[in-house]
Amino acid sequence: MNAKTIFITGVSSGFGAALATEALSAGHRVIGTVRNEASRQAFLAANPGEAFAVTLDVTDTDAIPGVVAEAESRFGPVDVLVNNAGYGHEGILEESPLDEMRRQFDVNVFGAVAVTKAFVPLFRARRRGHIVNITSMGGYITMPGIAYYCGSKFALEGVSEVLGKELRPFGVYVTAVAPGSFRTDWAGRSMRRTPRTIADYDALFDPIRRAREEVSGKQLGDPRKAAKAILAITQVPEPPAHLLLGSDALSLVRAKLAAVAAEIDAWEELSRSTDG
């Protein structure tokens, strides 16, 4: 195992907390971001040793370059950046205010990109580094009621893939990690829910909302095993551009890709009719 310095956003709970714990147990140094002083103290108390915490809200994009510069000055070069900070929004698109979409993208997309942009010049200059963006199987598949969330994760998947192609010549890798359903608080405390107002959607969406609430905390995926999988790809010479986590993600994404391929084939003649 090659010990690394890992910068992880959003270590207060969920994947971030699990990843920090597993990374420290494996002998890595962890710099984690939290949003307030109470969370910073709690993280340090729960993770003695090579754990350090900095206060940062990823939507405060003006503060990010200074935080990154200070982290590297105090703790040395960062080897791996994990953009984990994020949350889920649930709501029928027609009912959900645009402000909720802006906030969703501010955290899940613009925050991740802003942190990445602060590290890219450092990684490029050193000709090494690994950026891990935590996306979701919701960056591949969709379901009613999470349009803003899926939109943000589709965006982060696309940004990750392009950035990986841009940075590969400099020995810097980018991996988009797309988890399925895991026992985090994504569907619980961390979820923002828009109130229901239009009865026409009741039959479609109310069962989905109830099922999501009932399964929260009982999902198949184990966050600690996800953390181990993420750490595993930081140790290989050429990490993947995409990594699905969980058997549900595998089956659902494979089914989606097969359905897309079938639809492309079905409409191939019309698609080709626009040439020339």
C-alpha positions as CSV (number, residue, x, y, z in Angstrom):
1,M,0.0,0.0,0.0
2,N,1.3,3.4,-1.1
3,A,0.4,5.9,1.7
4,K,-1.2,9.1,0.2
5,T,-2.5,12.4,1.3
6,I,-6.2,12.5,0.4
7,F,-8.3,15.7,0.4
8,I,-12.0,14.8,0.9
9,T,-14.9,17.2,0.8
10,G,-17.9,16.6,3.0
11,V,-16.5,14.3,5.7
12,S,-19.2,14.9,8.3
13,S,-21.4,11.9,7.2
14,G,-22.1,9.4,4.6
15,F,-19.5,8.3,2.1
16,G,-17.1,11.1,3.2
17,A,-17.1,9.9,6.8
18,A,-16.7,6.3,5.8
19,L,-13.9,7.1,3.3
20,A,-12.0,9.2,5.8
21,T,-12.2,6.4,8.4
22,E,-11.1,3.7,6.0
23,A,-8.3,5.8,4.6
24,L,-6.9,6.6,8.0
25,S,-7.1,2.9,9.0
26,A,-5.1,2.0,5.8
27,G,-2.4,4.5,6.8
28,H,-3.2,7.4,4.6
29,R,-3.3,11.1,5.7
30,V,-6.7,12.7,5.4
31,I,-7.6,16.4,5.0
32,G,-11.4,16.6,5.3
33,T,-13.7,19.6,4.7
34,V,-16.7,20.4,7.0
35,R,-19.1,23.3,7.0
36,N,-18.8,24.5,10.6
37,E,-16.5,24.4,13.7
38,A,-18.7,21.9,15.6
39,S,-18.4,19.4,12.7
40,R,-14.6,20.1,12.5
41,Q,-14.2,19.3,16.2
42,A,-16.4,16.2,15.9
43,F,-14.4,14.9,12.9
44,L,-11.1,15.4,14.7
45,A,-12.3,13.7,17.8
46,A,-13.6,10.7,15.9
47,N,-10.5,10.3,13.7
48,P,-7.3,10.7,15.7
49,G,-3.9,10.5,14.1
50,E,-3.2,11.7,10.5
51,A,-6.6,13.4,10.3
52,F,-7.0,17.1,9.7
53,A,-10.2,19.1,9.1
54,V,-10.7,22.5,7.4
55,T,-13.9,24.5,7.4
56,L,-15.2,25.0,3.9
57,D,-18.6,25.4,2.2
58,V,-18.0,24.3,-1.4
59,T,-20.5,26.9,-2.6
60,D,-18.2,29.6,-1.3
61,T,-16.1,29.4,-4.4
62,D,-14.1,32.5,-3.5
63,A,-12.8,30.8,-0.4
64,I,-11.7,27.5,-2.1
65,P,-8.3,28.5,-3.6
66,G,-7.1,29.9,-0.2
67,V,-8.2,26.7,1.6
68,V,-6.4,24.5,-0.9
69,A,-3.3,26.6,-0.8
70,E,-3.2,26.5,3.0
71,A,-3.8,22.8,3.1
72,E,-0.9,22.1,0.8
73,S,1.3,24.5,2.7
74,R,0.5,22.9,6.1
75,F,0.3,19.2,5.1
76,G,2.3,18.9,2.0
77,P,1.3,17.9,-1.6
78,V,-2.1,16.3,-2.0
79,D,-2.1,13.1,-4.0
80,V,-5.9,12.4,-4.3
81,L,-8.8,14.8,-4.3
82,V,-12.2,13.3,-3.6
83,N,-15.2,15.5,-4.4
84,N,-17.8,14.0,-2.2
85,A,-19.8,16.9,-0.8
86,G,-23.3,16.8,-2.2
87,Y,-26.9,16.1,-1.4
88,G,-30.1,15.0,-3.0
89,H,-33.2,17.0,-4.0
90,E,-36.5,15.2,-4.4
91,G,-39.5,16.8,-6.1
92,I,-41.6,16.7,-9.2
93,L,-40.1,19.1,-11.7
94,E,-43.3,21.0,-12.3
95,E,-43.6,21.6,-8.5
96,S,-40.0,22.3,-7.7
97,P,-38.8,25.9,-7.7
98,L,-35.9,26.9,-9.9
99,D,-34.0,28.1,-6.8
100,E,-33.8,24.5,-5.7
101,M,-32.2,23.5,-9.0
102,R,-29.7,26.3,-8.7
103,R,-28.8,25.2,-5.2
104,Q,-28.5,21.6,-6.3
105,F,-26.1,22.5,-9.0
106,D,-24.2,24.9,-6.9
107,V,-23.3,22.1,-4.5
108,N,-23.1,19.0,-6.6
109,V,-21.6,20.6,-9.8
110,F,-20.2,24.1,-9.3
111,G,-18.7,23.2,-5.9
112,A,-17.0,20.1,-7.1
113,V,-15.7,21.9,-10.2
114,A,-14.4,24.9,-8.2
115,V,-12.5,22.6,-5.8
116,T,-11.1,20.7,-8.8
117,K,-9.9,23.8,-10.5
118,A,-8.0,24.8,-7.4
119,F,-6.1,21.5,-7.5
120,V,-5.6,21.0,-11.2
121,P,-2.7,23.4,-11.6
122,L,-0.9,21.7,-8.7
123,F,-1.5,18.2,-10.1
124,R,-0.5,19.2,-13.6
125,A,2.7,20.9,-12.4
126,R,3.7,17.8,-10.5
127,R,2.6,15.5,-13.4
128,R,0.7,13.3,-11.0
129,G,-2.6,13.2,-9.1
130,H,-6.0,11.6,-9.0
131,I,-9.4,13.3,-8.9
132,V,-12.3,11.2,-7.7
133,N,-15.7,12.6,-8.3
134,I,-18.6,10.9,-6.4
135,T,-21.5,11.0,-8.8
136,S,-24.4,8.4,-8.6
137,M,-26.1,5.8,-10.6
138,G,-28.5,8.7,-11.0
139,G,-25.9,10.1,-13.4
140,Y,-26.9,7.3,-15.8
141,I,-30.4,6.2,-14.9
142,T,-33.4,8.4,-14.0
143,M,-36.7,8.0,-12.1
144,P,-39.6,10.4,-11.5
145,G,-39.0,12.9,-8.7
146,I,-35.3,13.5,-8.8
147,A,-34.8,15.5,-12.0
148,Y,-32.6,18.2,-10.4
149,Y,-30.4,15.6,-8.7
150,C,-30.0,13.4,-11.8
151,G,-29.3,16.5,-13.8
152,S,-26.5,17.5,-11.5
153,K,-25.0,14.0,-11.5
154,F,-25.3,13.6,-15.3
155,A,-23.4,17.0,-15.5
156,L,-20.7,15.8,-13.1
157,E,-20.2,12.6,-15.1
158,G,-19.7,14.6,-18.3
159,V,-17.3,17.1,-16.7
160,S,-15.3,14.2,-15.2
161,E,-15.0,12.4,-18.5
162,V,-13.8,15.4,-20.4
163,L,-11.4,16.5,-17.6
164,G,-9.9,13.0,-17.6
165,K,-9.1,13.4,-21.3
166,E,-7.6,16.8,-20.8
167,L,-5.4,15.8,-17.9
168,R,-4.3,12.3,-19.0
169,P,-1.3,13.6,-20.9
170,F,0.1,15.0,-17.6
171,G,-0.2,11.8,-15.6
172,V,-3.3,13.0,-13.8
173,Y,-6.4,10.7,-13.7
174,V,-10.0,11.4,-13.1
175,T,-12.5,8.8,-12.0
176,A,-16.3,9.3,-11.7
177,V,-17.5,6.9,-9.0
178,A,-21.2,6.2,-9.3
179,P,-22.7,4.5,-6.3
180,G,-26.1,2.7,-6.2
181,S,-28.2,2.6,-3.1
182,F,-26.1,2.7,0.1
183,R,-26.8,3.0,3.8
184,T,-26.0,6.7,4.0
185,D,-28.4,9.5,5.0
186,W,-28.8,10.6,1.3
187,A,-32.5,9.7,1.5
188,G,-32.9,10.8,5.1
189,R,-31.5,13.9,6.8
190,S,-29.5,15.0,3.8
191,M,-32.5,15.0,1.3
192,R,-34.3,18.2,0.5
193,R,-37.9,17.6,-0.4
194,T,-40.2,19.9,-2.3
195,P,-43.8,19.7,-0.9
196,R,-46.4,18.1,-3.1
197,T,-49.0,20.4,-4.6
198,I,-50.4,18.9,-7.9
199,A,-52.7,15.9,-7.5
200,D,-52.2,14.7,-11.0
201,Y,-48.8,13.3,-10.0
202,D,-50.0,11.5,-6.8
203,A,-50.4,8.0,-8.4
204,L,-47.0,8.2,-10.1
205,F,-44.9,9.7,-7.4
206,D,-46.3,9.1,-3.9
207,P,-45.5,5.4,-3.9
208,I,-41.9,6.3,-5.0
209,R,-41.5,8.8,-2.2
210,R,-42.9,6.4,0.4
211,A,-40.7,3.5,-0.8
212,R,-37.6,5.7,-0.6
213,E,-38.4,6.9,2.9
214,E,-39.1,3.3,4.1
215,V,-35.8,1.9,2.7
216,S,-33.6,4.7,4.0
217,G,-30.9,3.1,6.2
218,K,-31.7,-0.4,5.0
219,Q,-30.1,-0.2,1.5
220,L,-28.0,-3.1,0.2
221,G,-24.8,-1.1,-0.1
222,D,-22.3,-0.8,2.8
223,P,-20.5,2.6,2.9
224,R,-17.4,1.1,4.4
225,K,-17.0,-1.4,1.5
226,A,-17.6,1.5,-0.9
227,A,-14.8,3.3,0.8
228,K,-12.5,0.4,0.4
229,A,-13.3,0.1,-3.3
230,I,-12.6,3.8,-3.8
231,L,-9.3,3.5,-2.0
232,A,-8.4,0.5,-4.2
233,I,-8.6,2.5,-7.4
234,T,-6.2,5.1,-5.8
235,Q,-3.5,2.4,-5.7
236,V,-3.6,1.2,-9.3
237,P,-1.3,2.7,-12.0
238,E,-4.2,3.5,-14.4
239,P,-7.5,4.0,-12.6
240,P,-10.8,3.7,-14.5
241,A,-12.6,6.7,-15.9
242,H,-15.9,5.3,-14.5
243,L,-16.6,3.0,-11.6
244,L,-20.1,1.8,-10.6
245,L,-20.5,0.7,-6.9
246,G,-23.2,-1.8,-6.0
247,S,-24.9,-4.7,-7.7
248,D,-28.1,-2.5,-8.1
249,A,-26.0,0.1,-10.0
250,L,-24.6,-2.6,-12.2
251,S,-27.9,-4.1,-13.2
252,L,-29.8,-0.8,-13.6
253,V,-27.1,0.9,-15.6
254,R,-26.6,-2.1,-17.8
255,A,-30.4,-2.2,-18.5
256,K,-30.4,1.6,-19.3
257,L,-27.5,1.2,-21.7
258,A,-29.2,-1.7,-23.4
259,A,-32.4,0.2,-23.8
260,V,-30.6,3.2,-25.2
261,A,-28.8,1.0,-27.7
262,A,-32.1,-0.6,-28.8
263,E,-33.7,2.8,-29.2
264,I,-30.8,4.0,-31.3
265,D,-31.1,0.9,-33.5
266,A,-34.9,1.4,-33.9
267,W,-34.5,5.0,-35.1
268,E,-31.3,4.5,-37.1
269,E,-33.0,5.1,-40.5
270,L,-34.4,8.4,-39.4
271,S,-31.1,9.4,-37.8
272,R,-29.2,8.7,-41.0
273,S,-31.8,10.6,-43.1
274,T,-30.3,13.9,-42.1
275,D,-26.9,13.3,-43.9
276,G,-25.9,15.1,-47.1
